[in-house]
Amino acid sequence: MLEFFIRRPSLRIVFMGSPESAVPSLEYLVLNGFPVVAVYTRPDRPAGRGRTLLPPPVKLAAARLGLTVLQPPGLKSGEDLQRLADFKPDVIVVCAFGQILTHAVLDIPSRQCLNVHFSLLPRHRGAAPVAAAILAGDEFTGVSTQLVLQKLDTGPVLSTAAVPISPRDNTGTLTARLSLIGANLLGDSLTGWLRGEIILRPQDESAATYSGRIKKDDGYIVWHSPAVDIWRRVRAFYPWPGCYTTWRGKQLKINESAVLPGSAPAGHVLELPGELAVGVGTGEGILGVKTLQLEGRKAMSAEDFLRGQRDFIGARLPD
């Protein structure tokens, strides 16, 4: 692959990405000889109780790799557009950048913009494709490389890679797997596309689904829902925003769970034998609780939680 780019010394790539899931794609490009001339990522954000400014993971990775990093709050001003154009990119590679690119940006590269998306397009377009696949109960998801059009995630597809979803997967574990697979798919797609070896595949609009941006209150548990739906939400919303209920006026997160047969009033807490220790009645079935976290405390197993909170058994959790 490196030999191909040595024969194209004028090729220039600008990379745009922000979270940890974009780091493998950036590292793959650089470590395999793709000429990345600049990296765009979101601005540093305050985090924690001290509201300390933290850099996005892509910024840290780019610094380790000795790359030029830019963090404009947007790419709409004439100054920002000109600065991007000054890099003279042939290709802009996008992976979880967090901004929708305007026509003005899409017109800058001499070739086009290529996006790495964590679903099998056209299914689960949008901002939260991994969580959407878990919520839908999909057995498979995957990664797609596609050309970027103005309308979000609608561009023709270069390549896809399917990935099975394990019942133990949550958004964190599944995203980590997809990001590694996506990095390799990006390298193969970019090489094949530039060589003219890939036939672009238009997306089937009739099969398209969309995933909206996740909000913090999406994690609130409605106990009258079926246990299988709550179980999927626990997995889909881990690590953020977490799936939670309230007990004694405090937030109680459920980090791991299982679907069990049986019935009990929705929200009623039961003691169970064995590893799970705690179950909660739902609209259909019992939700077995493996790990949970009371506000202000560390996450722990349900068994350990009961050692200090025996009166949790018999509680009624609100909808």
N, C-alpha and C positions, 0 to 999 in steps of 0.2 A: 504494500500500500504506500509506504514511504517513497518508493521508487517512482510511483505515479506522480506524486506531488513534486519531487525533485525535477521531473520533466516539465512541470508547470510552475516555475519560480515566481510568476506574477500573481498567482492565486492568493487572495486575501480574504480571510474569514473574520467576521465580527460575531462574538458569542453573546447572547442575552439570556440570563437566567438568574435565579435568586436563591431558592431553598436548597437544602441538602440533597434533594432528589435530582438536582441539575448538576451537581458536582461530578458524578461519574462521566457524564457526557463531555464536560469541559476537559477533564483529565484525559479521557480517551483521545480526544482530538489532539491535544498537545503531545502526549506521550507516543502517539503514532505518527507524528510528523506533519499533521495538518497545520498550516500557517495561520494561527490566531493572532490578529494584529491588535485587538482590543476586546475588552469584556465590559458589558453593560449589566448593572444589577441595581436593585432598589436601594434607596438611602438607608443608612443605619437607623434603627428604631429603638426607643426606650423600652426596657424590659425589667421585670423584677420590682421588688419593693423600693429599691433605690432609683428606679427609672434610669438606669445606666444605659447609654447608647451601645447597642450591640450590632456588629456588622453582619450582613447576611452571609451564609456559608460560602456562596460563590465568590464573594469578595476575598475571603480568607484563602480559598483554594487558588484564586488567580494570583494573589500576592505570593503564595508559596511557589507558584510556577513562573514568577517574574513577569507577569503580564500587566499591561496598562489597564487600569480599572476606572470606569466612570459611573457615577451614581446620580444622574439627573432625576428630579421628582417626576418628570414627564418628558416626552419626546415630541413636543408640539411647537416650541418656540423656534423662530428662525435661527437663533444662535445654536441651539442644541442640534437642529437638523443639519446645519452647516458643519458642525464639529463631527457629526457622524459621517457626513459625506466626505470630509477631509481624509478619513481613513481609507477611502476608495475601496470599499468591500465588494468583492465579487459575489459573496454569499453571506447572508446573515442567518446564523443558526439560533433558534429559539427553543428554550426548554424551561417551562414553568417560570417565565419572566414576571408575570403578574400585571402586565399592561397589554392592552389591545393596540396593535400597531396601526397607525393611520396610513392612508394612501401615500402621504409624503414620505414616510419611512419605507414603505414597501417599494417605492420607486427608486430608492437610492442604490441598492446593489445592482451590479451589472448583470448578474444571473437572476437570483430570486431569493426569497426567504424560505427557510426550511424549518419545520417545527417537529419536535418530539412530543407526542401526546400519549398519556398513559391510559389508553383504552383501545379497543378494536373499532375504529371509526367505521361507520357513522354512529355507532352506539356510544352513549355517554360523552357527547361533546360538552364543553363547558369547563367550569372552574374546579370541580371536585369529582373527576371521573373514577378515582379509586374507591372513594366512599360510596359513590352511586352504584358501582358494580356489586359491592357487598350488600347494600340496602336492597338491591333488586333480587338478591339470591342467586346471582349468576354463578355458574360452575367454572366459567373461564372468563378472563379478561385478557389484556395484552398491551402491546405498545404499537403505535402507528407513527411512521414518519410521513409528513405531508407538506405540500407547498402551502404557503400562507396566503389567504385571500382576506379582504377587508372583513367579511362576515366570519365570525368566530368558528374555527375548526371545520370549515366547509371545503377547504382546498383539496385537490386531487391527492390520492395516497400513493406514496412510493413503495413502501414495504410495511408488513405487519409481522408481529411475533405473538403467538397465543401463549398464555400462561394460566395454568389451573389455579383456582382459588381454594385453599385449604379451609376446612371448618375452623381451624385454629388461627387463621389469618385475621389481622386487623388492618386498618389503613396504614399504620406504621410499618408493619412487617411486609405487607404486600407492596407498598411503595418502594421500599428498599430493594426488593427483588426486581421490580419493574425498572428501576433506575439503572441497575447494572445491565439488564437485558437491553434496555433502550440505548445505552452507550454503544454497545456493539452493533445494534441495528442502525444507529446513526452513521457509524463509520462505513458500514457496507452500503447503506443507501446513498450517502454522499458520494462515495467513489463511483458506484454504478450509475448514478444520475449524471455526474459530470462526464463520464465516459460515453453517455448515451445508450447505456445498456438496460435501463429501466423504462418500462412502459407505464405511464401514469394511469391510475385507475380513478375515474370520477366516483364520488360518493353517491350512494343510493339515498336520496332525500326521503323516500317513503320509510326507510328503516332508521332514520335519525331519532335519537333521544337526547335530552339535555340535562345537565346537572348544574344546579345553581350554586352560588357561593354559600358555604356553610356559615351559619350564625351561631353564637354561643348558646342561645336558648333552644336550638335544635336538639340539644342533648337531653332536654328534660323528658323524663320517663312518664308516659301515660299508661298506668297499670291495667287499664281496661283493654289495651291492645293485646293481641296474641303473643304468647311467650316467644315464638319464633321471630316475630317482628322486633321485639325488644332486644333479643339476642343479636340480631343483625345490626341494630342501632348501636349496641355496646361496642361491637367490633368496628363498625363504620366510623364512629366518632372517637376512636382511640388512636392517637393520644390527645387530639383536640377536636372539639371542646370537652370531650368526656361525656359519658352518659350518667345522669345524676337524678336523684330524688332529694327529698328533705326529711330530716328526722330531728326532732327536738330543736327546730329552728335553725339547724345547720345543714349545709349541703353534704350529701352523701353520694360519692361517686361509686359506680359499679364498673370495675375495670375488666373483669373476666366473668363469663357466665356460661350457662348451658341450658338447653331446653329439656324439661323433664315431663313425663306423663303425670296425670293427676289433675285435681282441681282444688281451688281454695278461693275465697273472696278476693277480688282484685286488690292488691296492695297489702294483703295480710301476710305477715312474716312467720314462717314455719321453721322449726328445727328439723334438720335432716341427718340421717346417719351417714357416716363416711366422710370423704374428703370435702364435699361441698358444704356441709354443716348448716347452710342457710338456704331456704327457698322462699320465693315470694309468689303469691297467687296473682294470676293475670286473667285477661279476658278469655284465654284458652290455653290451658296447661300451666305448669309451674316453671318459673325461672330460677334455676339453681345458681347461687352466687359463689364464685370461686375466690375472687379478690375484690376488696372494696376499700374506700378511703374516706374517712370522715374529715370534714373541713378542719384544717389546722393540724392534722395528723398525717403520719406516713401511711402508704398503702400497705395492706396486710391481707393474709388469708382470712376467709370467713371464720375458720376455726379459731385463729388467734384473736379476731375481733370479738368473738363471743366470750372469750376468757375475761375480758374487761367490761363487756356490755351485755350481761345476761338478760337484761330487761328488753333487749332488742327483739327477742322472741315474743311473739304475740302482738307486736306493734302493728299499727295500720298506717301504711305510707300513703301520702296524698297523691291524687291524680294530677 
